[in-house]
Amino acid sequence: MTAQARAIDEMNPDGVPRKVLFVAGAGRSGTSTMAGIASKLGMHVPLPEVPADASNPRGFSEPQWVVDFHDRLLKEAAVQLSDSRPSAWFETGRISTREPARIRVAEWLEPHFAVHPELVVKDPRLSWFLGLWRVAAIRTGAKPVFVTMLRPPAEVVGSKQKYYANKLGSAHLAASWVNMLLHTERATRDEAGTARVFVRYEDLLTDWVKTTMHVGNTLDLQSIVHTRSDLIREVHRFIDPTLRRVTSSLDDLALPPRLHELTAQTWEELNKLADPDGDVAAVHATLDELRDAYTDLYEEAEAISKSSVVAARISGARSVADTEAPAPTGLADKIPHDVRAKIPPSVRRGVRKALGRERATEPAEDK
């Protein structure tokens, strides 16, 4: 532990060990609610936070710095927030191993422990860079712990389409959900047992006390385990069962049959992880098989859709060319304006007539 870390620990008379709670999962799956509860029970969301808006009126409970940082990394990796490509994990993983990025994140985390030894970091982009954050947290002397939110994929897709005006279609969004959740599970598997928890969004809204206390006890989060009664009352006011404003089923999405099947199977297996003693090797093995099956499905779809990709590139290149092309020019446009001004009007009319460009009505100055 660094000298700075020891100095901050001296400011923590209760001896609460440093921890960073990473709230992961697909966007619109309840991550904001989970992070908001942890924050209201005493954990610290580094400021400034992303401001609330119509899509999330009770707030996002996510640090603005983290969102901006992830946006830059995703742009560099050429990866979308809701990317359905299995290969996208290689691109973000390559960035996550860079030493400058690890140093930057550790340096950002360090001073926030002066506010509180238990931090909450949440962002829908987080799963793409979990390895980066894990290393950075450990370097500050903190233990990384993880909560992954689970919400039915049809509801996630519907919520994104409703609040984010997503135009990429249900199949793409369902595929990106499968891609995100299967790889998030694999990325946190080493923490299975005492450092990761899977939480159903429905359970959180139905009985937030029971669900959150399970999170606190499993991850040994002192702010939650030893919270105060006035903070519990504040969370009661914060939780609103109507937060689940989109309900739908996979049948409503009209997915391709094989994608429908894989999405349903993935949801069924992930649900087991949220059950008591459900985070076990047998479930992990099935999830590995589903991840391989999804990769095969995507590669097959990618292989037979090359013509669409090429056509889109040609169309895009043509649009750019049309936009950037100069307007057509005639012979007169090639003559400097000051030279044209010295040509008598009768001569100009004769030239236009010879070229078939005589106008029914001439400009006033030519008359």
Number of C-alpha atoms within 10 A of each C-alpha: 10 10 8 13 18 13 11 19 19 12 14 17 7 8 10 14 15 22 25 25 26 24 26 32 26 28 21 26 26 27 28 23 25 26 27 24 25 25 21 20 24 18 25 24 25 23 12 11 16 16 14 12 10 8 14 14 10 17 17 23 29 25 19 16 15 19 17 10 14 18 16 11 19 19 11 12 17 13 19 14 19 19 19 23 20 20 15 18 20 13 17 22 17 13 21 20 14 11 11 11 17 21 15 12 19 21 15 14 21 18 15 17 22 17 15 21 22 25 26 23 21 26 24 20 23 22 26 27 21 21 18 23 22 20 19 24 23 16 20 22 17 24 18 22 24 24 22 25 26 26 23 21 26 23 20 23 28 23 22 20 16 12 12 11 9 14 10 10 12 21 17 18 23 25 23 22 26 26 26 25 23 21 19 20 23 13 15 21 16 11 14 17 14 14 19 24 24 24 25 21 22 17 16 20 19 14 12 19 16 12 17 20 16 17 23 18 13 16 23 17 24 18 21 24 17 12 15 12 10 10 16 16 12 13 19 13 9 14 18 13 12 8 13 16 9 15 11 15 12 18 9 10 18 11 18 10 9 12 18 18 12 19 23 16 16 22 18 12 16 24 19 15 21 18 13 8 9 17 20 13 11 9 16 19 11 15 21 15 12 19 21 14 14 24 17 13 15 18 15 11 11 14 10 10 11 11 11 11 12 11 11 12 12 12 12 12 12 12 12 11 11 11 10 9 9 8 8 6 8 8 6 12 10 9 10 9 10 8 8 14 10 8 10 10 14 11 10 16 16 13 14 14 12 10 9 9 11 14 10 6 8 10 8 6 6 11 8
